[in-house]
Amino acid sequence: MRKILFLMIVCFSVYFITGCDKGIEPEPDKVVVEQTGFSGKVTFTGNWPSGIKRTHLFVFKNPIISSLDFAFSNLSFVVDSIPYRSTEFIINSPEQNYVAKNFLSSFDIPPGEHSYVMVAQSKTPEISFDRIDWVIVGVYDIGGDQSRPKTLTIQDGKMTTGVDIIVDFNNPPPQPPL
């Protein structure tokens, strides 16, 4: 009987000592780090063109004034390929980073202003930065006017929400120079 009592006291002591961690001390405040990026939605209306191999959302630092501006050096971000014949595509930049998944693991959208956000399609199977390979089908714009691109502002440690783009295949936006 004494052995059982002694064993119970030892077990309880071990449980109490190892199970209490820091006693009744409150846990330290957990620091929640907000991701840097943007979110929104691309809505597709009308009939998708045939032969499309790639549909991507691109973010460029500077406007596309000439075909030379459609370049990797001007690129801020690319969303991984949007599935063919989608009617809606939810954007969450930290999860859909095409370049980070395929080429540069540290390629995230940098904080700052980005002048041109667009959805573009290509009939080429490989991604290219030849402007002639892409048709712009939707632009993040001011008040529904796709001829007036809206600047995307990214703040460090914050998600910019409401980056919504309407792709109307029956009413495409003005095309930047080829």
C-alpha beads as a LAMMPS data file, in Angstrom:
LAMMPS data file: protein, C-alpha beads

178 atoms
177 bonds

1 atom types
1 bond types

-500.0 500.0 xlo xhi
-500.0 500.0 ylo yhi
-500.0 500.0 zlo zhi

Masses

1 110.0

Atoms # bond

1 1 1 0.000 0.000 0.000
2 1 1 2.840 2.373 0.835
3 1 1 4.485 1.614 -2.498
4 1 1 1.275 2.495 -4.385
5 1 1 0.860 5.714 -2.399
6 1 1 4.526 6.632 -2.962
7 1 1 4.201 5.874 -6.699
8 1 1 1.052 8.024 -6.949
9 1 1 2.798 10.946 -5.211
10 1 1 5.818 10.656 -7.536
11 1 1 3.607 10.479 -10.655
12 1 1 1.500 13.445 -9.507
13 1 1 4.635 15.463 -8.731
14 1 1 6.181 14.728 -12.132
15 1 1 2.888 15.626 -13.860
16 1 1 2.538 18.851 -11.846
17 1 1 6.146 19.962 -12.394
18 1 1 6.278 19.224 -16.133
19 1 1 2.684 20.121 -16.967
20 1 1 2.552 23.620 -15.528
21 1 1 5.111 25.162 -17.850
22 1 1 5.195 28.660 -16.320
23 1 1 2.501 28.236 -13.721
24 1 1 -0.221 30.831 -13.818
25 1 1 1.902 33.351 -15.715
26 1 1 -0.083 34.741 -18.693
27 1 1 1.112 33.808 -22.166
28 1 1 2.961 36.592 -23.977
29 1 1 1.007 38.548 -26.560
30 1 1 1.290 36.892 -29.927
31 1 1 2.447 39.172 -32.682
32 1 1 0.304 38.828 -35.768
33 1 1 2.222 39.754 -38.895
34 1 1 -0.089 40.830 -41.683
35 1 1 0.890 39.734 -45.168
36 1 1 1.843 42.340 -47.732
37 1 1 -0.159 42.114 -50.941
38 1 1 -3.562 42.592 -52.504
39 1 1 -6.828 40.776 -53.010
40 1 1 -9.898 41.146 -55.157
41 1 1 -11.819 39.467 -57.930
42 1 1 -11.703 39.150 -61.699
43 1 1 -15.151 38.708 -63.260
44 1 1 -15.400 37.397 -66.825
45 1 1 -18.410 38.137 -69.052
46 1 1 -19.037 37.183 -72.668
47 1 1 -17.505 34.303 -74.590
48 1 1 -13.894 33.373 -74.061
49 1 1 -11.851 33.566 -77.279
50 1 1 -10.782 30.214 -78.699
51 1 1 -7.176 29.064 -78.673
52 1 1 -6.209 30.821 -75.427
53 1 1 -3.275 29.071 -73.725
54 1 1 -2.574 31.536 -70.881
55 1 1 -4.520 34.082 -68.883
56 1 1 -2.632 36.016 -66.213
57 1 1 -3.061 39.065 -64.044
58 1 1 -0.006 41.304 -64.380
59 1 1 1.038 44.227 -62.186
60 1 1 3.513 46.678 -63.691
61 1 1 5.358 49.370 -61.761
62 1 1 5.126 51.916 -64.583
63 1 1 2.426 52.421 -67.232
64 1 1 2.640 50.555 -70.533
65 1 1 3.435 53.465 -72.847
66 1 1 5.443 51.481 -75.392
67 1 1 6.029 47.810 -76.121
68 1 1 9.331 48.096 -74.217
69 1 1 7.398 48.762 -70.988
70 1 1 5.870 45.279 -71.196
71 1 1 9.091 43.880 -69.736
72 1 1 10.280 41.790 -66.812
73 1 1 12.218 44.809 -65.504
74 1 1 8.914 46.724 -65.156
75 1 1 7.014 43.782 -63.682
76 1 1 5.907 43.970 -60.040
77 1 1 3.830 40.792 -59.880
78 1 1 2.146 38.022 -61.915
79 1 1 -0.760 35.888 -60.728
80 1 1 -0.486 32.210 -61.577
81 1 1 -2.526 31.192 -64.637
82 1 1 -6.291 31.782 -64.478
83 1 1 -8.212 28.675 -65.633
84 1 1 -9.702 28.806 -69.139
85 1 1 -13.419 29.703 -69.264
86 1 1 -13.537 30.912 -65.666
87 1 1 -16.467 33.156 -64.831
88 1 1 -14.838 34.468 -61.671
89 1 1 -11.331 34.341 -60.234
90 1 1 -10.525 35.333 -56.651
91 1 1 -7.211 37.169 -56.284
92 1 1 -4.999 36.648 -53.240
93 1 1 -1.495 37.749 -54.214
94 1 1 0.489 36.005 -51.437
95 1 1 -0.955 32.642 -52.518
96 1 1 -0.898 33.077 -56.321
97 1 1 2.567 34.369 -57.060
98 1 1 3.508 32.868 -60.467
99 1 1 7.105 34.095 -60.514
100 1 1 7.836 32.937 -56.944
101 1 1 6.366 29.499 -57.682
102 1 1 8.285 29.053 -60.910
103 1 1 11.398 31.233 -61.006
104 1 1 12.378 33.480 -58.075
105 1 1 11.265 32.372 -54.616
106 1 1 11.760 35.845 -53.121
107 1 1 9.657 37.675 -55.733
108 1 1 6.801 39.332 -53.815
109 1 1 4.924 42.480 -54.734
110 1 1 6.905 45.330 -53.215
111 1 1 5.259 48.123 -51.217
112 1 1 4.648 51.278 -53.228
113 1 1 2.595 52.448 -56.173
114 1 1 2.016 50.231 -59.195
115 1 1 0.658 52.018 -62.251
116 1 1 -0.865 49.274 -64.375
117 1 1 -2.816 46.186 -63.264
118 1 1 -4.331 44.119 -66.044
119 1 1 -5.559 40.725 -67.155
120 1 1 -3.971 39.565 -70.394
121 1 1 -4.335 36.489 -72.577
122 1 1 -1.954 34.729 -74.906
123 1 1 -2.231 31.972 -77.469
124 1 1 1.411 30.976 -76.897
125 1 1 1.970 27.977 -74.594
126 1 1 5.033 29.518 -72.897
127 1 1 5.002 32.789 -70.999
128 1 1 6.784 35.563 -72.860
129 1 1 7.357 39.269 -72.489
130 1 1 6.845 40.060 -76.132
131 1 1 3.963 42.534 -76.099
132 1 1 2.723 41.175 -79.424
133 1 1 1.964 37.801 -77.746
134 1 1 -0.627 39.317 -75.370
135 1 1 -4.103 40.793 -75.642
136 1 1 -5.171 42.933 -72.692
137 1 1 -8.723 41.877 -71.751
138 1 1 -9.263 43.735 -68.468
139 1 1 -7.771 46.656 -66.530
140 1 1 -7.965 47.701 -62.866
141 1 1 -9.529 51.055 -63.584
142 1 1 -11.083 54.229 -62.259
143 1 1 -14.891 54.153 -62.172
144 1 1 -15.366 51.423 -64.786
145 1 1 -13.428 53.306 -67.475
146 1 1 -10.776 50.862 -68.696
147 1 1 -8.994 53.641 -70.547
148 1 1 -8.094 55.101 -67.114
149 1 1 -5.918 52.594 -65.195
150 1 1 -6.110 52.923 -61.418
151 1 1 -2.892 52.964 -59.392
152 1 1 -2.532 50.031 -56.995
153 1 1 -0.991 51.131 -53.704
154 1 1 0.647 48.439 -51.578
155 1 1 1.597 49.217 -47.968
156 1 1 4.173 47.139 -46.124
157 1 1 2.501 44.626 -43.818
158 1 1 -1.001 45.307 -45.177
159 1 1 -3.358 43.722 -47.672
160 1 1 -4.952 46.069 -50.197
161 1 1 -8.472 44.804 -50.814
162 1 1 -11.006 45.513 -53.545
163 1 1 -8.710 45.067 -56.532
164 1 1 -11.592 44.078 -58.799
165 1 1 -11.390 43.804 -62.579
166 1 1 -14.208 43.224 -65.064
167 1 1 -13.205 41.338 -68.201
168 1 1 -15.913 41.890 -70.815
169 1 1 -14.902 39.984 -73.929
170 1 1 -17.523 41.960 -75.900
171 1 1 -16.031 45.304 -74.827
172 1 1 -12.220 44.978 -74.503
173 1 1 -10.102 47.803 -73.087
174 1 1 -7.840 49.986 -75.216
175 1 1 -4.663 48.114 -76.136
176 1 1 -1.241 49.466 -75.191
177 1 1 1.199 49.823 -78.093
178 1 1 2.587 46.700 -79.733

Bonds

1 1 1 2
2 1 2 3
3 1 3 4
4 1 4 5
5 1 5 6
6 1 6 7
7 1 7 8
8 1 8 9
9 1 9 10
10 1 10 11
11 1 11 12
12 1 12 13
13 1 13 14
14 1 14 15
15 1 15 16
16 1 16 17
17 1 17 18
18 1 18 19
19 1 19 20
20 1 20 21
21 1 21 22
22 1 22 23
23 1 23 24
24 1 24 25
25 1 25 26
26 1 26 27
27 1 27 28
28 1 28 29
29 1 29 30
30 1 30 31
31 1 31 32
32 1 32 33
33 1 33 34
34 1 34 35
35 1 35 36
36 1 36 37
37 1 37 38
38 1 38 39
39 1 39 40
40 1 40 41
41 1 41 42
42 1 42 43
43 1 43 44
44 1 44 45
45 1 45 46
46 1 46 47
47 1 47 48
48 1 48 49
49 1 49 50
50 1 50 51
51 1 51 52
52 1 52 53
53 1 53 54
54 1 54 55
55 1 55 56
56 1 56 57
57 1 57 58
58 1 58 59
59 1 59 60
60 1 60 61
61 1 61 62
62 1 62 63
63 1 63 64
64 1 64 65
65 1 65 66
66 1 66 67
67 1 67 68
68 1 68 69
69 1 69 70
70 1 70 71
71 1 71 72
72 1 72 73
73 1 73 74
74 1 74 75
75 1 75 76
76 1 76 77
77 1 77 78
78 1 78 79
79 1 79 80
80 1 80 81
81 1 81 82
82 1 82 83
83 1 83 84
84 1 84 85
85 1 85 86
86 1 86 87
87 1 87 88
88 1 88 89
89 1 89 90
90 1 90 91
91 1 91 92
92 1 92 93
93 1 93 94
94 1 94 95
95 1 95 96
96 1 96 97
97 1 97 98
98 1 98 99
99 1 99 100
100 1 100 101
101 1 101 102
102 1 102 103
103 1 103 104
104 1 104 105
105 1 105 106
106 1 106 107
107 1 107 108
108 1 108 109
109 1 109 110
110 1 110 111
111 1 111 112
112 1 112 113
113 1 113 114
114 1 114 115
115 1 115 116
116 1 116 117
117 1 117 118
118 1 118 119
119 1 119 120
120 1 120 121
121 1 121 122
122 1 122 123
123 1 123 124
124 1 124 125
125 1 125 126
126 1 126 127
127 1 127 128
128 1 128 129
129 1 129 130
130 1 130 131
131 1 131 132
132 1 132 133
133 1 133 134
134 1 134 135
135 1 135 136
136 1 136 137
137 1 137 138
138 1 138 139
139 1 139 140
140 1 140 141
141 1 141 142
142 1 142 143
143 1 143 144
144 1 144 145
145 1 145 146
146 1 146 147
147 1 147 148
148 1 148 149
149 1 149 150
150 1 150 151
151 1 151 152
152 1 152 153
153 1 153 154
154 1 154 155
155 1 155 156
156 1 156 157
157 1 157 158
158 1 158 159
159 1 159 160
160 1 160 161
161 1 161 162
162 1 162 163
163 1 163 164
164 1 164 165
165 1 165 166
166 1 166 167
167 1 167 168
168 1 168 169
169 1 169 170
170 1 170 171
171 1 171 172
172 1 172 173
173 1 173 174
174 1 174 175
175 1 175 176
176 1 176 177
177 1 177 178
